[in-house]
Amino acid sequence: MSVIKKIMASAAAVAMMAASPALAEDMRIALVVKALGIGFFEAAAKGAEEAAAELGDVEIIYTGPTDTTAEGQIEVINALIAQNVDAIAISANDTDALVPALKKAMQRGITVISWDSGVAPEGRQMHLNPSSNPLIGNMIIKLAADHLPDGGDVAVLSATTTSTNQNVWIEEMNKVMGNYPGINVVSTVYGDDLADKSYREATGLMQSFPDLDAIIAPTSVGIVAAAQAVVDAGKVGQVNVTGLGLPSEMAGAIESGASQSFAIWNPIDLGYSATMLAYEIAKNGASTEAGATIPMGRMGSLTLDENSEGAMADPFIYDASNIDAFKSIF
């Protein structure tokens, strides 16, 4: 039986699930996201539900805080521990702050994996990267450079200062800047994965750097907000917004010309893979040691590196040539 439930970030709300418990044989896997109400994570939840239906004996608990804070996720984790779920698969708001709560979960026999945005190794058994960090870092700067053959000034609009994946991708981007002569990163700002703050930060970038050529936002919230800021500033054709986003949310930006192209992995596949991995570890005792290979259903298998991490797939580029085929999917 597959059941998906959306739970707000409070122990009382999670405890309310006791009023409609799953069947005794069902394995309960909690998909914990950075914040509720974000399209990327809603799509991941669909993938988790798909995996649960395929497995047949899984209940998905889709949950997260109402804002992108470590404190909110810790509250959610503690509530899930109290409920004694079988597995927690989390996209972290902070690399280190969640470790004590997640260690407590593991001590209680709960399988813990991170996906999308990682937890420090001592706070999880393995981590699922959506793609290879070096490939993503190269991709986000390449997306800007491809439309700047003569070079130009670009700025980065990230999520939070502590967001694990964002920081790693920016670090990897900086490593390959030598491959893109003439491209100059003038500033990095943070929108905290909030639409209004991201919009203000993007507007501020255009005001501070009048010759800005591109804004790179490796966040699905920030890229949409930045594209709207470019439209409202009347700078379509002058400032290209690119990075990582959802086709459904970026179709308008592609159509308006505020974005020439962007990339993303399929979040449905990501939620599906995270669920499959959590199930294989919790139910079948799959190893999470370096070199281990864990099945991921239709996504094949994941081979773990020396940090017990693995990459799901390469990023895919979306532009005017293919956006219509994907915008209704996710």
N, C-alpha and C positions, 0 to 999 in steps of 0.2 A: 504493500500500500504506500503510495506517495502522497504526502501532504506537505504543503508549503505554507508557512506562517510568517507574517511580518510583525516584529515585536519592537516596541520603542525601548529606549535606553533606561529602563528602571527595573529593579529587582521585582517590584510588585507586578509589573506588566508581564515579565517572563513567567513569574509564578502563576499567573492566570491560566497558563497553558494546562495546568493540572485539571482544569474543569473539563478539558476534552483531550485526554491522553491518547497517545498512539497505541496501536496494538502491541501487546507484550513482546512480540518477536521483532518488532521494528527497531532498527538502529537509528538513533537520533544524531544527525550531523548538523551542527550549527554553522551557517555561513555568515561570518561576522564582517560587515563592511565598514568603510571609513565613516560613512554617514548615510542615513536613509534619504530617499528622494533624489538620488543621483542616477541618471539614465544608464551610465556604464554598469553600475552595480545592479540595477534592476534587470539588465540584460544578463548579467552573470547569474542572477537568481533563476532565470529561465533555464539556463544551462544546467544548474544544479538540480532543478526539478526534472529535467530530461534524464539526467543520470539516475536519479532516484526511481523514476518510472522504469527505466531499463533494468535496474538492479532488483526492484520489486519488494525489498524489505527495508526501505529507508524512509525516514521522515526528515524533511529539510526544515530547519528553523532558520529563517532569514531574519537577521537582526543587526542592529548597529545603533550608534548614538544619533542624536539629532544635529550634532555639529561635529566638525573634524578635530576632535580633541582626544588625547590619550586618556584623560580622566573619564570621558564618556564611555570609551571602550573598556576601561577597567571595570566600570560599574556593570556593563553587559557581561563581561567574563565572569565576574563574581556571581552574578545571577545564574549563569549557565552551570557553574560549578555546583551551586546549591541544588540545581535541578538534576545534576549528575548525568549530563549528556554523554554520549559515547565519543564524540569527536568535535573539535573546534577547528574550523578553517578560517583564518583571519587575514584581512588586508589591513596592515597596521598603520596607525596614525603617528607612531613613534617607535623607533627601532628598539630602544632600551627600556622605556618607561613601562611597557607592558610585561616585561620579563617576569617580575615577581608573581603577578597574578597568573600568568600562563604556566610558570613552574609549579605553582600550587595545583593547577588543573592536572598537570602531568603526574604529580605526586598522588592525586586521587584516581589515577588510572585512565584519565581522559587523553585520547590521542590529540595532539596539537600540531597543526601544520600552518604555515603562512603562505600566502599567495598574493600576487600583484605587488604589494608593498611589504617588505620582509621584516621579520622579528630577528633580533640577535640570536645566534645559534643556541645559546643556553635556554632560550625561551620557547623552542619549538623542536620538532623532530626532523622536519625537512621544510624546504621552501620551493615553491613553484614560481619561477619567473615567467612572465607572459612571453618573453623573448630573451635573447641574449643581450645583456646590458651594453656590451660594446656595439652591437648592431643597432640598438635603439639610439645610443649616443651619436653614432655616425649618421643615422637616418634623420634625426631632427635638425642637424645643421645642414645636411645635404638638401633637405626639402627647401631651405631658405636659399642656399647657394645656387641651386639649379636655376633659379629665376633671377640671379644676380651675376651674369657672366663677367661683368666688369668690377665685381666686388661691391661692398657697401656696408652700412652700419646696421647691426641687428641687436635686438635686446631679448632677454628671456623673462617670461612671466611664469613663475613656478607656483606650486601649491603652498605648502608651509615650509618653514625653515628646517623642520625636523622630519619632513616626509622622506622616508628611506629611498623609495624608488626614484623620485625626482632628483634628489641629490646625487645619486649614483649615475643617472643618465647625463646630468649636466657635467659631472666629472669626466665621464667617458667622452662627451662632446668636446670638452676642452683638450683632451688628449689628441684628437685628430684635427684640430684647427689648422695645423700645418698643411693639411691636404687641401685646404680651401683658401688659397692666397687672395688677399684683398678683402676678406670677410672679417669684420671687426665687431666683437661683442662689446657694446658700450655700457650695458647695465644688466643686472639681474634683480628682479623685484618679486614680491610674494603676495598672492591674492588669497591665500588660506583656503583655496577651493570654495570660495564664496563668490557668487556671481557679481554682487554689487561691489565688493572690494576689488575683485579682478578687473572689473570695468574701470574703476577709478585709477587703478595702477596702470592700466593700458593707456588711459587718457593722459596720465601724468608722464608716461614715457614719450608720447608724441609731443607734449608741450616742452619737455626738457631737452629733447633731441629732435629739432625741426627737420633734420635731414635723415631721420630714421627710415630704413628701407623695409625692415621686416620685424615682426614680433613672433618669437618662438614660444609656444605655450605647450609644454609636455603634460598637459592636464585637460581632461575633457570639459571641465567647468571653465577653466581659464581661457581656452581657445575660443569658445563661443562668445564669452564676454568681450574678449579682445576684438573679435571680428565686428561685433556690434559697435564697439567704441570707434573703430576705423570708419564704419559707415556713418555714424553720427558726427564724426569730425570732418566728414567730406574728404577723406584721404584714400578712398578706393582707387587703386591704380598707383598709389604712391607708397603705401605701407601694406605689405603682404603678410597676412596672418597664417602661420602654419604650426605644426607640432603634432600632438596626438588628440584625436577627437572621435566622436561617433558620427557615422554617416547621416543618421536621422536628424541630429542636431546641427550638423555642418552643411547640409544641403543648401540652405538659404545663403550661407556665406560663399559657397562655390558659385551659386547662381548670380549673386551680386558682384562677384569679383573681389570681395574682401579677402578671400583665400584662393590661391591658385591650386594648392594641393595640401593634403595632410595624410597622416598614417595612423593605423591602430591595428592591434590584433583583434580577433573576434572575442568579445567578452562572454558570449554564450559558450564558446569553446572553453574559455578560462574557468567559468563556474562549473562546467561539466567536468573538466579535468581535475579541479580541486576536490570535487566531491568523490570522484573515482579514486583518487589517491588516498583521501581520508578513509574511505571504505576499505581499501585493500590493506591499509596499515591496521585499522581498528578491528576489522572482521577477520582478515586472513593472515595477520601477523607479518605483512611484507616488511622487509628490512629497509632501514633508512640510512645504512652505513654508506660511506663513499664507495662508488662503483656499483651500487645496487641498481637494479632495473625494476620499475614498478609499472604494471599495466594501467592504461588510461582509457580503456574502452575503445571507441571509434577514433580517438586521437593517437592511438598507438601505444607507446610506452615512454617512460621518462627515466633517463640514466642520471644518477646523482654524482656530483663532483665531490672534491675533497671537503667542501663546506656543507654537504648534503643539500645541494641546490641543483635544480635542473631547469632547462628552458623549454617552453611549450612549442613555440613556432616563431617564424620571422614576422616583422611588421609588414603590413600591406598598404600600398599607397592608393589613396582615393583622390580623384579629380573629376573634371567635367565629363570625361569619357566614360566613367563607370558609376558615378554617384547615384544615378537614378535606379540602378540595379540593386543597390544596397540600402538606400535610405528607408525603405519600408521594413527592413529586417531588424536593424538595431541602430 
